[in-house]
Amino acid sequence: MCGAVRYRVYGEPYHITHCHCTSCRKTSGAAFVTWFTVRLAEVEWQGEPMRVYHSSAAVERGFCPNCGATLSYQHASSPDEIDLTVCSLDEPLRLLPEHHTWWSEHLLWAAPTVLSALPMHLRARMDMLPSHHGRPRLPDDDVGL
């Protein structure tokens, strides 16, 4: 998000998936996280080193130390692989999700049929934005525009 932690992938991504597991949802604060897998040896880390923590005995998750963005997932059973968040890529549209995982734990309101039935706004709804104490909104205000 802030760009402090950067990486370059030299290998071919695989297992491009929307993960709906409770752990991914809770650590990201999102209904699901879209991951891709690469061989660890095919990732070159640049910029600041990411911080990691163990979300369980076998799982290590990485995040940006500056902005907190979710970046990586590594499971002890696959020490030569790393999962990276698709949305941490400079060009996330280049990877198309192939499937959903942990669907047994998905939020009912996050099902594609429910999501596609909701009203869609191209930008933030102006009536939902905070007033910023009466000051005019600036173009770079972080409100999801």
N, C-alpha and C positions, 0 to 999 in steps of 0.2 A: 504494500500500500504506500509506504513512505519511500521505498526504494533503498533503504539502508542495507538490507540483506539482498544480495543478487546471486543468481546462479545461471549457469549455461549447461544445457543438456546436449550431450553428443550422441546418445543412443536413441533408439526408436521407442517412444512411449507405448505402453500396453496397459491393459486392465483399466480403461478409462471409465470410471463408474461414479454414480451418485450414491454415496453411502448414507444410509438412514439410521445407523446404529445410535443408540442412546449416548454413547461416549463421544462420538463425533458431533452430535447435535449439541451436547452440553459444552464441549470445549470450544466450539466455534460460535455458539449462540445463534445458529441457523437451523432451518428445518432439515437440511442435509448438506453434505460437503461433497464437491466433485473433485475426485482424485485421479491421478495417473501414476503408473508405476514405471520406474526405470532402474537399471542396474546402478548401484551406488558408485561404482568406478566410472560411470559415464556422466557424472555430475561434477562440475567445477564450481566451487563456491567462491563468490567474490564479495567485496565490501565487508561489512561487519559480520562477524559470526552470529548465527542465530542462537537463541537460547533453547535449551531442551529441558523437559521434565518427564517423569514417568507417570502416565495416566493410569497404568496398572503395572503389575510385576513384569509383564512381557512387552509392554508398549512404551516407546519413547516418542514424544511429540515435540516438534520444533515450532518456534514462533519468533517474530521480529522483536528484538529487545527494545526498540524505539516505539513502535506503534501497536505491537501486540498481535499483528496479523498472523493467522494460522498458516503455517508453511509446509510442515512435513509430518509423516507418520512412519515409524519403523517398528516392525514386530520382530521379536527375538527369533522366531522360527524361520525368518527370511533375512539373515544378516547382510546378504549381498544386494538387497533391494531397498528402495526407498519410495514411498508414495509422496507426491507433491501436489499441492492444490492447483487445480487448473486455473483458477482465477488469480494466482500469483504470477502467471505468465504474462509477458508483455503483449502477447497475442492469443488470448484464451479461445478465440473462435476457431483457431486452427485444429483444436482437438474436440472431436464430437463424442459425447458420452455413448457408451455401448450398452450399458445396462444399469439397473439399480441393484444394490446389495443391501443386506439387512432389511429387506422390505417388511419382514415380520415385526420390526420395531418402528416403522414409519408413523408419522403423525397423520391421523385420518384427514385433516384439512390440507395436507401436503400432497395428496394424491393428484395426479395430472388432471383428472376429470374435474375435480373441485377447483384446482388452481385456474384452469382455463375458463371456468364459469364466472370468475370474479371480474369486476370492472378493471380495465387496464388504463393507466395514465402514462403518457410518454415521459412525463417528468413528475416531480413531487407535486402533490395537491397543495395549492397555495393556502387553502383554508386550514390545512393541517400543520403548517410550519409555525414554529415559535416566533413571536414578534421581535425578539432581540431587543426588548425594552424600548420599542418605538423607533429604533434606528432603521434606516433603509437596509434591505438585504444586499449584500455584496456578491458579485459573481462567483467568488471562490469560497463562499460559506459552505461548510460541510454538512449538507442536508440531504444528500442522496440525489442531487440534481443530475 
